[in-house]
């Protein structure tokens, strides 16, 4: 209160204050030394950058996907055809999932990020990539009940030690507040790597590979689910996941990925 005289501090209080000041000084000095010795690096090319993320050169190379795009598949259009206009792919071969969105095109820098996260233990990339995905998929996340990452078979999970889709889903959950449920969808059959397979071979490879157990179906039934993965190529894996969730009576399944393959600009129908 005004007019009151603050009580004098005891010698012990002065000592504690001095020790606290010293501890803060040591922490600040350690941080400064660490920043000098290990500067923040670009997540793509590993050149030093100010702050987190990618350097200006790599940022310029990333191709972020923004409207106009197909409302079903998220494939970017070369011009705006108007609302609700579908791509040729969505009409010719509609997927089991309702909508797909991707943060970036799968190009040189995006491939570097994905491969580093997936094969080089660069789990530190997941928060940045996940934030980009959360922005790209905001319309999906707004009404979602849960995030489900594409699961690995237990043998592959044991070899790799972590699931890159789970790391991305965790970051998206942190950014969006949508609950992560990595325990509901299981990969019940080991599959070959999809790389190098044709579109038909990819679909056959993952057929029947995913399942929601009978005991867990009640936790999926009636829910709006967003399936998370790193890359959308043919869509076969994500389609198989969506079918498994729909068999468990999910109300709706959407898909959110970091990058999607875009073959060439095509006019909508």
ZIRAFEN-V189406 format. One record per pair of residues at least 12 apart in sequence whose ideal C-beta (glycine too) atoms are under 8 Angstrom apart, sorted by the first residue. I is the first residue (numbers start at 1). GAP is how many residues later the second one is. If there is no record, write none. Layout:
BEGIN
I&GAP / I&GAP
END
This chain:
BEGIN
40&12 / 42&12 / 42&13 / 42&16 / 43&15 / 43&70 / 43&73 / 43&79 / 43&81 / 43&82 / 43&85 / 44&14 / 44&65 / 44&68 / 44&69 / 45&12 / 45&13 / 45&67 / 52&76 / 53&75 / 54&55 / 54&74 / 58&51 / 61&46 / 61&47 / 61&48 / 62&42 / 62&45 / 62&47 / 62&48 / 63&41 / 63&42 / 63&44 / 63&47 / 64&39 / 64&40 / 64&68 / 64&72 / 65&36 / 65&37 / 65&38 / 65&39 / 65&40 / 65&71 / 65&195 / 67&13 / 68&12 / 68&13 / 70&15 / 70&16 / 70&17 / 70&19 / 70&20 / 70&198 / 71&12 / 71&13 / 71&14 / 71&15 / 71&28 / 72&14 / 72&15 / 72&18 / 72&22 / 72&23 / 72&26 / 72&27 / 72&28 / 73&14 / 73&16 / 73&17 / 73&22 / 73&26 / 73&27 / 73&162 / 74&25 / 74&26 / 74&27 / 74&28 / 74&186 / 75&12 / 75&14 / 75&15 / 75&185 / 75&187 / 75&191 / 76&29 / 76&186 / 76&189 / 77&188 / 77&190 / 77&191 / 78&187 / 78&189 / 81&186 / 81&187 / 85&183 / 85&184 / 86&182 / 86&183 / 87&179 / 87&181 / 87&182 / 88&178 / 88&179 / 88&180 / 88&181 / 89&177 / 91&178 / 95&140 / 95&143 / 95&144 / 95&147 / 95&160 / 96&143 / 96&146 / 96&147 / 96&150 / 96&157 / 97&130 / 97&141 / 97&142 / 97&145 / 97&156 / 97&157 / 97&158 / 98&154 / 98&155 / 98&156 / 99&40 / 99&41 / 99&155 / 99&156 / 100&132 / 100&135 / 100&138 / 100&154 / 100&155 / 100&156 / 100&157 / 100&160 / 101&35 / 101&36 / 101&38 / 101&39 / 101&153 / 101&154 / 101&155 / 101&156 / 102&34 / 102&130 / 102&154 / 102&155 / 102&156 / 102&157 / 102&158 / 103&26 / 103&29 / 103&30 / 103&32 / 103&33 / 103&34 / 103&154 / 103&155 / 103&156 / 104&28 / 104&154 / 104&155 / 105&154 / 105&155 / 105&156 / 105&157 / 106&125 / 106&127 / 106&153 / 106&154 / 106&155 / 106&156 / 107&152 / 110&148 / 110&149 / 111&148 / 113&12 / 113&16 / 113&145 / 113&146 / 114&50 / 114&116 / 114&117 / 114&144 / 114&145 / 117&12 / 117&47 / 117&50 / 117&51 / 117&113 / 118&46 / 118&112 / 121&40 / 121&41 / 123&39 / 123&41 / 123&44 / 126&38 / 126&41 / 126&42 / 126&44 / 126&45 / 127&44 / 127&47 / 129&39 / 129&42 / 129&129 / 130&37 / 130&38 / 130&39 / 130&40 / 130&41 / 130&42 / 130&44 / 130&45 / 131&40 / 131&44 / 132&126 / 133&35 / 133&38 / 133&39 / 133&95 / 133&123 / 133&124 / 133&125 / 134&37 / 134&38 / 134&41 / 134&42 / 136&120 / 137&35 / 137&89 / 137&117 / 137&119 / 138&38 / 140&86 / 140&114 / 140&116 / 141&31 / 141&35 / 141&37 / 141&85 / 141&115 / 143&81 / 144&32 / 144&34 / 144&80 / 144&81 / 144&82 / 144&110 / 145&33 / 145&34 / 145&78 / 145&79 / 145&80 / 146&32 / 146&33 / 146&34 / 146&35 / 146&38 / 146&77 / 146&78 / 146&79 / 146&80 / 147&22 / 147&25 / 147&26 / 147&31 / 147&32 / 147&33 / 147&34 / 147&78 / 147&79 / 147&81 / 148&21 / 148&33 / 148&34 / 148&36 / 148&37 / 148&77 / 148&78 / 148&79 / 148&80 / 148&93 / 148&97 / 149&14 / 149&16 / 149&17 / 149&19 / 149&20 / 149&31 / 149&33 / 149&78 / 149&79 / 149&80 / 150&13 / 150&15 / 150&35 / 150&77 / 150&78 / 150&79 / 150&87 / 150&88 / 150&91 / 151&12 / 151&14 / 151&31 / 151&34 / 151&35 / 151&36 / 151&59 / 152&13 / 152&35 / 153&34 / 153&36 / 153&37 / 153&38 / 155&35 / 156&34 / 163&19 / 164&66 / 165&63 / 165&64 / 165&65 / 166&14 / 166&16 / 168&60 / 168&61 / 168&62 / 168&90 / 169&13 / 169&59 / 172&56 / 172&84 / 178&48 / 181&38 / 183&33 / 184&28 / 184&32 / 184&35 / 184&36 / 185&25 / 185&26 / 185&27 / 185&42 / 185&56 / 185&59 / 185&60 / 186&24 / 186&25 / 186&26 / 186&27 / 187&22 / 187&23 / 188&20 / 188&21 / 188&22 / 188&23 / 189&19 / 189&20 / 191&14 / 191&15 / 191&18 / 192&13 / 194&12 / 194&39 / 194&40 / 194&42 / 194&43 / 199&35 / 199&37 / 202&31 / 202&32 / 202&34 / 202&35 / 203&31 / 203&33 / 203&36 / 203&37 / 205&31 / 206&30 / 206&31 / 206&34 / 207&33 / 208&32 / 209&31 / 210&30 / 210&31 / 210&33 / 210&34 / 211&33 / 212&32 / 212&33 / 212&35 / 212&36 / 216&32 / 217&31 / 217&32 / 220&25 / 220&28 / 220&29 / 220&30 / 221&27 / 221&28 / 221&29 / 222&27 / 222&28 / 222&29 / 223&27 / 223&28 / 224&26 / 224&27 / 224&28 / 224&30 / 225&20 / 225&25 / 225&27 / 225&28 / 225&29 / 226&27 / 226&28 / 226&29 / 226&30 / 227&14 / 227&15 / 227&18 / 227&26 / 227&27 / 227&28 / 227&29 / 228&28 / 228&29 / 229&26 / 229&28 / 229&29 / 230&27 / 230&28 / 230&29 / 231&26 / 231&27 / 231&28 / 231&29 / 231&30 / 232&23 / 232&25 / 232&27 / 232&28 / 232&29 / 233&27 / 233&28 / 235&20 / 238&17 / 238&19 / 241&12 / 242&13
END
